Amino acid sequence: MRGSSCCADFKSPTNHPYLRPLSSSQDGSLSTQAWFHVYSNKKSNCSRRTQCAAVAYSADAIPSSVRRRRIRRAKKKQEKQQRILHEIVLPTNFYPTVSIDDIKQQIIVFDGGNSDCPPITPPNGVRWRRLHVSDLFIHDDVRDDVGLTFPRTNGCLPFIRLPRATSLSIIGRCGLDKIHAALTACENLRTPLRRSDKKCVFTDFGKTPRYACVGPQVSTTTDPQQASAKFFGGIAFGSNVFLHCHTDQDFTMSILQVFCKDKSHYGVDDDVIVYFCFPTLGVSVPLRPGDYLLFNPLIPHCISSRCKYDDDIMCVSMYLKTAIVGMNDNSLELTPSQIKLADRFVK
């Protein structure tokens, strides 16, 4: 199984059979720590602010009228997930071969290339463990009204690939030409970023990775002249890059979308251009141009190299860093309501 070839369901009529119900958590509860990253220092105001934010959504922290609306919304979302998501189930004889310790001790990368694509080669001075996406379990569902997910981990879905029809409809509201132009402009806003050694960015051998981030940075000063952001979030842009397997200190779920710059139109039956890998889960998620993937950044993950060498692709990730939530200012006192919420946080 190489590159864009993968295990797939045959496309069925619009009135396809009801999908198998999604699995539920063993105890029916949702662990906050399963998908929120917070700082654990009990005395630091920055840490307590992240703890406050992690429990602020809970039922007893909001007015009853708001609680009822949220319960209704949550029920509708759950019903929709049951209706449109196909849950990937690993074969009984398939087991993940990458552990948490492997990821901590090695640079692990995934080659997504098809049979015509040359194997990825490490930069000079870098030693990595190269795996192919086919070393993980690959399952696809080409029905455009069905998304993909995976059994819950600690009560939380590890990822959701939106139904392709939904992703394409979102793109259609703006127009692909405008999106490509905006992405190119954002990509060129800043000098290409070199991440830390723990989060290496790679590209074709002999070339410099084109990777940039746009968004607010954590302020390390209380200077009142500092400009403040009206919203907290960041966007990372990478052209023809792939990352080694890692986790992120993101506060909550992240979103990834992939684009193919060479295509002026995206269709339902486009070829897979890249894979998003979850080695400890044992799965590679195939992505076509325009696909959206929501994922838990606390689960080890990485983007593979592209499937076809001739493709010019861009991966865009949207996230919220825990450091931004904490505001990086311990001199900023918590409000009484924030203290009350932070005291309820249990690590």
Secondary structure, DSSP 8 states (H G I E B T S, - for coil): --TT--EEE----SS----------TTS---GGGT------SS-HHHHHHHHHHHTTSGGGS-HHHHHHHHHHHHHHHHHHHHHEEE----TT------HHHHHHS-EEEE---TTS------TT---EEEEGGGSEEEEE--TT-EEE---BTTB-SEEE--HHHHHHHHHHH-HHHHHHHHHHHHTSS------TTS-EE-STTS--EEEEES--------TTS---SS--EEEEEES-EE-SB---BSS-EEEEEEETT-S---TT----EEEEETTTTEEEEE-TT-EEEE-TTS-BEE---S-TT--EEEEEEE-BHHHHHTT-TTS---HHHHHHHHT---
